[in-house]
Amino acid sequence: MSFNNLDTLYRQVIMDHYKNPRNRGNIDGEHLAIDMNNPTCGDRIQLQLQVEEGKVKDAKFDGEGCSISMSSASMMTQAVKGRSVEEALTMSKIFSDMMQGKEVEEKDIDLGDIEALQGVSKFPARIKCATLAWKAMEKGVDEQGQA
């Protein structure tokens, strides 16, 4: 597949998650709630995580922002559900490295749709948009001593 076709496909994946977000809403019952924002562009997110026995049982988000931040939140919640907290944090590290333009080893973790965001690394001003939800997840599990 040519670069242009791949770039178009990635844009389509990002827009699909933006227009049809997965896991948008609220978790009923006990959960972690993490509010974060990116003051430079106005993105804000409230991430909710239900962590039981070291696993992310459920993950949902609400908020507003650009297509990159909201798509990333959709992709992240989809990716971490059902995984151990350790796996979710490993994914976050891989994603952070990808956003910094580093070569990443997937360490047997399939990134799925998240790979569509790799082009964001070429736009430093947008990296904070893409990493907002991931930073919220890290903050939540760290504050609750789940890590």
Secondary structure, DSSP 8 states (H G I E B T S, - for coil): --HHHHHHHHHHHHHHHHHS-TTBS---SS-EEEEEEETTTTEEEEEEEEEETTEEEEEEEEEE--HHHHHHHHHHHHHHTTSBHHHHHHHHHHHHHHHTT-----TT---GGGGGGGGGGG-HHHHHHHHHHHHHHHHHHHHTT--
